[in-house]
Each structure stands twice: as structure tokens, then as C-alpha cells.
Amino acid sequence: MSERGQLQGYFLAAPSAAMLFAVALVPVAASAWMSCFRLIVVFHEKRFVGLGNYRYLLHDARFWTALGNTSYFALLSVAGELALGLCIALLLDSRAPGRGLLRAAVLIPWAIPAAVSGKIWAWLFNPEYGLVTLALPFRDINWLGTPGYAIHAAVLVDVWKTTPFVALLLFAALRSIPDDLYRAAQIDGASAARVVWSITLPLLRPAILLALVFRTLDAFRVFDSIYVLTGGGPANTTETLAIYTYKTLMSSGDFGYGSTLAVATFVCVLAVSAVYLRLLGSEGRA
């Protein structure tokens, strides 16, 4: 490419780069700068502490608990969404009766805003009149008010909400697999399970990895659905990094340490992204 062509490419990419810088990098830089202060607006306190907030972060048991809750939530929800999404995608791609209705119905949970779906599920899990509580054999359990149960109820809500995204992503990838491969396998006498294991899953690996990237990053910064369901309780057992950051910023008014938590969350998401991008790069070279 000539030098003029390179300059033209840079010129065309400049608006997008400027927009990305303004929307993404400037807030991150501002948060990093505020994290170097003890900044409590209510008390009109602002003093430079350098890395003091980060030293406190390393010994903050609540931060490590929130990080553990976030990681556990992301692990369970993404695994459930991937398993159910793959099954639904295979159904959508099959010749089963009613698949047209299923393709329309699968969009409903994904179309509902997360805060609205969280409120609906909070009613369903109500210990007195919730339909889910009444349908289960253990009616004396408060699913959203008991440690150990609440996080799994939140995982269930997230799986219900975002499985359609994974299913549609995998369904689009399934449509790109040539039918000749399936016909050849049928001629060779391969069973349905063998076809899925030897043809479908290997060809779906890039799409599966892409779904893992999007859903892991989204689950790692979850806020709205869990906040509506439990507010981070009971006893902070469902408090994620995003909820802890919000409470520190908005409830406690500690913008210095809240910015530190925001930067820590950004670093965690960045680390997860780097791992997945490395895997995607390896997949592309393969």
C-alpha cells in the first residue's frame, strides 16, 4: 500500500478512534486519577493518597468476597447458558415441528430489560406467594433471602435471560455448516450423536468461543438483575464487583475508593478479555 493510501486509511479511521477514546479511555483515565485521592463529597474531603486506596484494596475482605461471588456467578451462568443455548440452537436448526414458533418465542426473555425481568423473578421467588416457591417441594426456603440459595437463584435468572443470545449466535453458525457433510455422514451410517460430536461441535468451536467471550465479559460486570433481585444480600453473598462499586460510590459517597474498585473491575475484565483474545487468536491460526 502506498503512503497516500495509508494516510487515507488513518484519516478514515480517525473519527472512530476519537469516539472510542472519548467514550472508553477518558472515563477510565478519570477513574484512575480519582482513585489516587481520598475523596468523600459529603464531608468535603479531598486529599491525595497515591496508591493508598490500592493498598487498602489488597486487604479488603469485602472486595475479595465480591470478586469470588462475581467469578462464581460468571462460571455457573456461562456454563448453563452455553449448554442450554447449544441444545436450543440444535432444535432451531432441526426439522422438528413448531420450530418456527420456537424461533420467535426464544427471543422473548432476551427482549425483556434486565431490571424488569429481575423484578418479575423477584415476585416469582417471593417466599409467601411466588409461583416458583409454591411449585417447588421445599416451600419453607426463602430463595432470595437465604445465603447459599440466593446466588443460585440469580444464576437461574441470568441463564433464563441470556440463553437466547447464545442460542441465536450458535444457530447462525449452524446455518453456515454445509449440508454435504451431514449427508456424507448419513451415507456412512454415522449416528446422530456421532455427527454432533465429530462434525457439528468441531465446526462450532469458533462460534462457541465467541459466545464465551461475550457472555463471560457481560456476566463479570453484572449489576442490574442481581441488584433488583437481592441488592447484593443476604449478608453480601450475592454482592458482585459492580454492586460493591455502586454502593461505595453512591451510598457511601466515597468516590476515591469507589473509583479504585471501578479500576480493579476494569483490570479483571481486561485480563479475562486478554485470555479469550489469545484463545481466539490460536483458533484463527489453527
Contacts in CASP RR format, 6 or more apart in sequence:
PFRMAT RR
TARGET T0000
AUTHOR 0000-0000-0000
METHOD contacts of the structure
MODEL  1
MSERGQLQGYFLAAPSAAMLFAVALVPVAASAWMSCFRLIVVFHEKRFVG
LGNYRYLLHDARFWTALGNTSYFALLSVAGELALGLCIALLLDSRAPGRG
LLRAAVLIPWAIPAAVSGKIWAWLFNPEYGLVTLALPFRDINWLGTPGYA
IHAAVLVDVWKTTPFVALLLFAALRSIPDDLYRAAQIDGASAARVVWSIT
LPLLRPAILLALVFRTLDAFRVFDSIYVLTGGGPANTTETLAIYTYKTLM
SSGDFGYGSTLAVATFVCVLAVSAVYLRLLGSEGRA
28 263 0 8 1.000
28 266 0 8 1.000
31 259 0 8 1.000
31 262 0 8 1.000
31 263 0 8 1.000
31 266 0 8 1.000
32 259 0 8 1.000
32 263 0 8 1.000
34 255 0 8 1.000
34 256 0 8 1.000
34 259 0 8 1.000
35 53 0 8 1.000
35 54 0 8 1.000
35 256 0 8 1.000
35 257 0 8 1.000
35 258 0 8 1.000
35 259 0 8 1.000
35 260 0 8 1.000
35 262 0 8 1.000
35 263 0 8 1.000
36 48 0 8 1.000
36 49 0 8 1.000
36 50 0 8 1.000
36 51 0 8 1.000
36 53 0 8 1.000
37 46 0 8 1.000
37 47 0 8 1.000
37 48 0 8 1.000
37 49 0 8 1.000
37 50 0 8 1.000
37 255 0 8 1.000
37 256 0 8 1.000
38 45 0 8 1.000
38 46 0 8 1.000
38 47 0 8 1.000
38 49 0 8 1.000
38 53 0 8 1.000
38 256 0 8 1.000
38 257 0 8 1.000
39 45 0 8 1.000
39 46 0 8 1.000
39 254 0 8 1.000
39 255 0 8 1.000
39 256 0 8 1.000
39 259 0 8 1.000
40 46 0 8 1.000
40 253 0 8 1.000
40 254 0 8 1.000
40 255 0 8 1.000
40 256 0 8 1.000
41 253 0 8 1.000
41 255 0 8 1.000
42 253 0 8 1.000
53 256 0 8 1.000
53 257 0 8 1.000
53 259 0 8 1.000
53 260 0 8 1.000
54 260 0 8 1.000
56 257 0 8 1.000
56 260 0 8 1.000
57 63 0 8 1.000
57 257 0 8 1.000
57 260 0 8 1.000
57 261 0 8 1.000
57 264 0 8 1.000
62 236 0 8 1.000
62 239 0 8 1.000
62 244 0 8 1.000
63 241 0 8 1.000
63 244 0 8 1.000
63 261 0 8 1.000
63 264 0 8 1.000
65 236 0 8 1.000
65 239 0 8 1.000
66 236 0 8 1.000
66 239 0 8 1.000
66 240 0 8 1.000
66 241 0 8 1.000
66 243 0 8 1.000
66 244 0 8 1.000
67 241 0 8 1.000
67 268 0 8 1.000
69 151 0 8 1.000
69 236 0 8 1.000
69 237 0 8 1.000
69 238 0 8 1.000
69 239 0 8 1.000
69 240 0 8 1.000
70 220 0 8 1.000
70 222 0 8 1.000
70 240 0 8 1.000
70 241 0 8 1.000
70 242 0 8 1.000
70 268 0 8 1.000
71 220 0 8 1.000
72 151 0 8 1.000
73 151 0 8 1.000
73 154 0 8 1.000
73 155 0 8 1.000
73 158 0 8 1.000
73 219 0 8 1.000
73 222 0 8 1.000
73 226 0 8 1.000
73 238 0 8 1.000
73 240 0 8 1.000
74 216 0 8 1.000
74 219 0 8 1.000
74 220 0 8 1.000
74 222 0 8 1.000
76 152 0 8 1.000
76 155 0 8 1.000
77 155 0 8 1.000
77 158 0 8 1.000
77 159 0 8 1.000
77 162 0 8 1.000
77 215 0 8 1.000
77 219 0 8 1.000
78 212 0 8 1.000
78 215 0 8 1.000
78 216 0 8 1.000
78 219 0 8 1.000
80 159 0 8 1.000
80 163 0 8 1.000
81 158 0 8 1.000
81 159 0 8 1.000
81 162 0 8 1.000
81 163 0 8 1.000
81 165 0 8 1.000
81 166 0 8 1.000
81 211 0 8 1.000
81 215 0 8 1.000
82 166 0 8 1.000
82 208 0 8 1.000
82 211 0 8 1.000
82 212 0 8 1.000
82 215 0 8 1.000
84 159 0 8 1.000
84 163 0 8 1.000
84 166 0 8 1.000
84 167 0 8 1.000
85 163 0 8 1.000
85 164 0 8 1.000
85 166 0 8 1.000
85 167 0 8 1.000
85 170 0 8 1.000
86 166 0 8 1.000
86 167 0 8 1.000
86 170 0 8 1.000
86 204 0 8 1.000
86 208 0 8 1.000
88 102 0 8 1.000
88 106 0 8 1.000
88 163 0 8 1.000
88 164 0 8 1.000
88 167 0 8 1.000
88 171 0 8 1.000
89 166 0 8 1.000
89 167 0 8 1.000
89 168 0 8 1.000
89 170 0 8 1.000
89 171 0 8 1.000
89 173 0 8 1.000
89 174 0 8 1.000
90 174 0 8 1.000
90 196 0 8 1.000
90 200 0 8 1.000
91 99 0 8 1.000
91 102 0 8 1.000
92 99 0 8 1.000
92 102 0 8 1.000
92 103 0 8 1.000
92 106 0 8 1.000
92 167 0 8 1.000
92 171 0 8 1.000
92 174 0 8 1.000
93 171 0 8 1.000
93 174 0 8 1.000
93 175 0 8 1.000
106 164 0 8 1.000
106 167 0 8 1.000
106 168 0 8 1.000
107 164 0 8 1.000
107 168 0 8 1.000
108 164 0 8 1.000
109 117 0 8 1.000
109 160 0 8 1.000
109 161 0 8 1.000
109 162 0 8 1.000
109 163 0 8 1.000
109 164 0 8 1.000
110 161 0 8 1.000
110 162 0 8 1.000
110 164 0 8 1.000
110 165 0 8 1.000
110 168 0 8 1.000
112 120 0 8 1.000
112 161 0 8 1.000
114 161 0 8 1.000
114 224 0 8 1.000
114 225 0 8 1.000
114 228 0 8 1.000
115 224 0 8 1.000
115 225 0 8 1.000
115 228 0 8 1.000
117 157 0 8 1.000
117 160 0 8 1.000
117 161 0 8 1.000
117 225 0 8 1.000
118 157 0 8 1.000
118 224 0 8 1.000
118 225 0 8 1.000
118 228 0 8 1.000
118 229 0 8 1.000
119 228 0 8 1.000
121 132 0 8 1.000
121 153 0 8 1.000
121 156 0 8 1.000
121 157 0 8 1.000
121 160 0 8 1.000
121 229 0 8 1.000
122 144 0 8 1.000
122 228 0 8 1.000
122 229 0 8 1.000
123 130 0 8 1.000
124 130 0 8 1.000
124 131 0 8 1.000
124 132 0 8 1.000
124 133 0 8 1.000
125 132 0 8 1.000
125 133 0 8 1.000
125 143 0 8 1.000
125 144 0 8 1.000
125 153 0 8 1.000
125 229 0 8 1.000
126 133 0 8 1.000
127 133 0 8 1.000
127 141 0 8 1.000
127 142 0 8 1.000
127 143 0 8 1.000
127 144 0 8 1.000
127 145 0 8 1.000
132 143 0 8 1.000
133 139 0 8 1.000
133 141 0 8 1.000
133 143 0 8 1.000
141 149 0 8 1.000
142 149 0 8 1.000
143 149 0 8 1.000
143 150 0 8 1.000
143 153 0 8 1.000
144 150 0 8 1.000
144 153 0 8 1.000
144 229 0 8 1.000
144 230 0 8 1.000
144 234 0 8 1.000
145 230 0 8 1.000
145 233 0 8 1.000
145 234 0 8 1.000
146 234 0 8 1.000
147 234 0 8 1.000
147 235 0 8 1.000
147 237 0 8 1.000
148 237 0 8 1.000
150 229 0 8 1.000
150 230 0 8 1.000
150 233 0 8 1.000
150 234 0 8 1.000
150 237 0 8 1.000
150 238 0 8 1.000
151 237 0 8 1.000
151 238 0 8 1.000
153 229 0 8 1.000
154 225 0 8 1.000
154 226 0 8 1.000
154 229 0 8 1.000
154 230 0 8 1.000
154 238 0 8 1.000
157 225 0 8 1.000
157 229 0 8 1.000
158 219 0 8 1.000
158 222 0 8 1.000
158 225 0 8 1.000
161 225 0 8 1.000
162 215 0 8 1.000
162 218 0 8 1.000
165 211 0 8 1.000
165 214 0 8 1.000
165 215 0 8 1.000
166 211 0 8 1.000
166 215 0 8 1.000
169 207 0 8 1.000
169 210 0 8 1.000
169 211 0 8 1.000
169 214 0 8 1.000
170 204 0 8 1.000
170 207 0 8 1.000
170 208 0 8 1.000
170 211 0 8 1.000
172 207 0 8 1.000
173 203 0 8 1.000
173 204 0 8 1.000
173 206 0 8 1.000
173 207 0 8 1.000
174 200 0 8 1.000
174 204 0 8 1.000
177 199 0 8 1.000
177 200 0 8 1.000
177 203 0 8 1.000
177 204 0 8 1.000
181 199 0 8 1.000
181 203 0 8 1.000
182 195 0 8 1.000
182 199 0 8 1.000
185 194 0 8 1.000
185 195 0 8 1.000
185 198 0 8 1.000
185 199 0 8 1.000
186 195 0 8 1.000
190 198 0 8 1.000
201 208 0 8 1.000
205 283 0 8 1.000
206 280 0 8 1.000
206 283 0 8 1.000
206 284 0 8 1.000
209 276 0 8 1.000
209 279 0 8 1.000
209 280 0 8 1.000
209 283 0 8 1.000
210 280 0 8 1.000
212 276 0 8 1.000
213 273 0 8 1.000
213 276 0 8 1.000
213 277 0 8 1.000
213 280 0 8 1.000
216 272 0 8 1.000
216 276 0 8 1.000
217 269 0 8 1.000
217 272 0 8 1.000
217 273 0 8 1.000
217 276 0 8 1.000
220 241 0 8 1.000
220 268 0 8 1.000
220 269 0 8 1.000
220 272 0 8 1.000
221 241 0 8 1.000
221 242 0 8 1.000
221 265 0 8 1.000
221 269 0 8 1.000
222 240 0 8 1.000
222 242 0 8 1.000
223 240 0 8 1.000
223 242 0 8 1.000
223 243 0 8 1.000
223 246 0 8 1.000
226 232 0 8 1.000
226 238 0 8 1.000
226 240 0 8 1.000
226 243 0 8 1.000
227 243 0 8 1.000
227 246 0 8 1.000
229 238 0 8 1.000
230 238 0 8 1.000
231 238 0 8 1.000
231 239 0 8 1.000
231 243 0 8 1.000
232 238 0 8 1.000
232 239 0 8 1.000
232 240 0 8 1.000
232 243 0 8 1.000
233 239 0 8 1.000
239 247 0 8 1.000
241 261 0 8 1.000
241 264 0 8 1.000
241 265 0 8 1.000
241 268 0 8 1.000
242 265 0 8 1.000
244 261 0 8 1.000
245 258 0 8 1.000
245 261 0 8 1.000
245 262 0 8 1.000
245 265 0 8 1.000
248 254 0 8 1.000
248 257 0 8 1.000
248 258 0 8 1.000
248 261 0 8 1.000
249 255 0 8 1.000
249 258 0 8 1.000
249 259 0 8 1.000
249 262 0 8 1.000
END
